[in-house]
Amino acid sequence: MKQIVYHQFGDPARVLEVLEKDAVTLKAGQARVEVLRAPINPSDVIQVAGQYGVMPDLPAVAGNEGLGRVTEVNGDGIAVGQLVLLPAGAGTWVSEVVADIHTLAAMPEGDLDQLAMLTVNPATAHLLLTDFVDLKEGDWVIQSAANSAVGNYVVQLAKAKGIKTACVVRRDSAVAEMEEVGADAVLVDGPDLAKRVRQAAGAKMKLALDAVAGETFGHLAETLEQGGTLVNYGAMSMQPISMPALNLIFNDIRVRGFWLVHWFSNASKEERMQVYGSLTQAVANGTLHAPIDRHFSLDEIAEAVTYTMAGERKGKVLLAPNGM
Ligand SMILES: NC(=O)c1ccc[n+]([C@@H]2O[C@H](COP(=O)([O-])OP(=O)(O)OC[C@H]3O[C@@H](n4cnc5c(N)ncnc54)[C@H](OP(=O)(O)O)[C@@H]3O)[C@@H](O)[C@H]2O)c1
């Protein structure tokens, strides 16, 4: 079997190595899973770079989510041939996973790419829309990095509830794709963003979702209504957040942070089942989806991470560890 391993934190294109290992014999209660798809998320890359909120002991196997098919079972509870989600955070950039059967979540047959991305981004989008502000039909939400996977899910989930989205991207070439997804307004980031949002939406925003930080954070803040909430959940610019202090004071802006890892630690089993139950259904029936740019093999890992972090993609990049 093959694994993508790192022995030190640093530039992912340099520190990630392909390691060949012998397959292990299953213990009682374990299953062997052939890994079909594993996305490369920004958080995976910054974890390898040593800048993430949780750091694995080294050496570590890279990758935090993915989808596979059970090929061998030593116990009850799952059948050979079943499609499963890999355990979150388990080191998923591998050709094969051996895991305890109870850690594998059975998935319906469907689009392999979309199902492989179920653990992280759809739940993030759902919780960003539900856990901060009580949004009603007709309310407006603004978001940066709107053409990201999370941003696409936010638009689709909001639309299903009659919530309107103002989508902020950093380049003209991403505008058309957001209009196609169903954004109610699409704007390119800039210092006069608030003025342009008001012209396009005719309303102030109730909630702002920021995955960029830097000056974008402040641009979003200026679009909010009095007492509006600004949630930062990503730092794609890797810049400190900045906003005009007077805007914070005079508009009583509520600034919050969100990390899915905290939600996982605090949510009850029932809450998790409720959130993932409806998201699994939506992803499996195609109502919730994110655009895909391209796939790489495990052997192409250096090129894959460099390509992913270069940005200006047409969608997500996934590893296909056992081919397409
Ligand atoms: N807090 C949490 O629990 C949590 C959970 C999931 C995701 N996230 C975060 O959510 C964000 C989106 O994740 P994703 O997987 O959906 O991303 P993705 O699909 O890989 O898309 C990345 C997005 O970031 C934009 N971007 C890249 N570099 C940028 C820069 N220097 N300045 C401004 N924008 C830049 C890209 O714009 P271009 O297309 O123009 O390059 C694109 O919109 C990431 O920051 C991720 O870490 C956080």
The ligand as a MOL file (V3000), in Angstrom:
LIG
                    3D

  0  0  0     0  0            999 V3000
M  V30 BEGIN CTAB
M  V30 COUNTS 48 52 0 0 0
M  V30 BEGIN ATOM
M  V30 1 N -13.1680 26.7350 10.3300 0
M  V30 2 C -13.5430 25.5550 9.8610 0
M  V30 3 O -13.9810 24.6630 10.6110 0
M  V30 4 C -13.4450 25.3000 8.3900 0
M  V30 5 C -14.0240 24.1630 7.8270 0
M  V30 6 C -13.9400 24.0030 6.4310 0
M  V30 7 C -13.2850 24.9440 5.6550 0
M  V30 8 N -12.7070 26.0000 6.2830 0 CHG=1
M  V30 9 C -12.0020 27.0400 5.5120 0
M  V30 10 O -12.8790 27.4870 4.5140 0
M  V30 11 C -12.1210 28.0420 3.4570 0
M  V30 12 C -12.6420 27.4540 2.1570 0
M  V30 13 O -12.3470 26.0590 2.1320 0
M  V30 14 P -12.6980 25.2070 0.8230 0
M  V30 15 O -12.1980 23.8340 0.9900 0
M  V30 16 O -14.1270 25.4400 0.5260 0 CHG=-1
M  V30 17 O -11.7930 26.0080 -0.2340 0
M  V30 18 P -11.5400 25.7570 -1.7850 0
M  V30 19 O -12.7450 25.1670 -2.4170 0
M  V30 20 O -10.2530 25.0240 -1.9140 0
M  V30 21 O -11.3870 27.2560 -2.3270 0
M  V30 22 C -10.4140 28.1380 -1.8640 0
M  V30 23 C -10.9580 29.5530 -1.9430 0
M  V30 24 O -10.0350 30.4730 -1.3740 0
M  V30 25 C -9.8010 31.5360 -2.2950 0
M  V30 26 N -8.4230 32.0150 -2.1190 0
M  V30 27 C -7.2830 31.3160 -2.2810 0
M  V30 28 N -6.2150 32.0760 -1.9740 0
M  V30 29 C -6.7060 33.2870 -1.6120 0
M  V30 30 C -6.1000 34.5000 -1.2000 0
M  V30 31 N -4.7710 34.6080 -1.0850 0
M  V30 32 N -6.9100 35.5360 -0.9190 0
M  V30 33 C -8.2560 35.4290 -1.0360 0
M  V30 34 N -8.8840 34.3010 -1.4070 0
M  V30 35 C -8.1140 33.2440 -1.7080 0
M  V30 36 C -10.0150 30.9170 -3.6580 0
M  V30 37 O -10.2550 31.9280 -4.6070 0
M  V30 38 P -9.6780 31.7640 -6.1340 0
M  V30 39 O -10.5810 30.7410 -6.7840 0
M  V30 40 O -9.8120 33.1160 -6.6950 0
M  V30 41 O -8.2720 31.2730 -6.0080 0
M  V30 42 C -11.2380 30.0520 -3.3440 0
M  V30 43 O -12.3970 30.8450 -3.3220 0
M  V30 44 C -10.6570 27.7040 3.7610 0
M  V30 45 O -10.0550 28.8170 4.3620 0
M  V30 46 C -10.7720 26.5750 4.7610 0
M  V30 47 O -9.6540 26.4530 5.6000 0
M  V30 48 C -12.7740 26.2060 7.6060 0
M  V30 END ATOM
M  V30 BEGIN BOND
M  V30 1 1 1 2
M  V30 2 2 2 3
M  V30 3 1 2 4
M  V30 4 1 4 5
M  V30 5 2 4 48
M  V30 6 2 5 6
M  V30 7 1 6 7
M  V30 8 2 7 8
M  V30 9 1 8 9
M  V30 10 1 8 48
M  V30 11 1 9 10
M  V30 12 1 9 46
M  V30 13 1 10 11
M  V30 14 1 11 12
M  V30 15 1 11 44
M  V30 16 1 12 13
M  V30 17 1 13 14
M  V30 18 2 14 15
M  V30 19 1 14 16
M  V30 20 1 14 17
M  V30 21 1 17 18
M  V30 22 2 18 19
M  V30 23 1 18 20
M  V30 24 1 18 21
M  V30 25 1 21 22
M  V30 26 1 22 23
M  V30 27 1 23 24
M  V30 28 1 23 42
M  V30 29 1 24 25
M  V30 30 1 25 26
M  V30 31 1 25 36
M  V30 32 1 26 27
M  V30 33 1 26 35
M  V30 34 2 27 28
M  V30 35 1 28 29
M  V30 36 1 29 30
M  V30 37 2 29 35
M  V30 38 1 30 31
M  V30 39 2 30 32
M  V30 40 1 32 33
M  V30 41 2 33 34
M  V30 42 1 34 35
M  V30 43 1 36 37
M  V30 44 1 36 42
M  V30 45 1 37 38
M  V30 46 2 38 39
M  V30 47 1 38 40
M  V30 48 1 38 41
M  V30 49 1 42 43
M  V30 50 1 44 45
M  V30 51 1 44 46
M  V30 52 1 46 47
M  V30 END BOND
M  V30 END CTAB
M  END
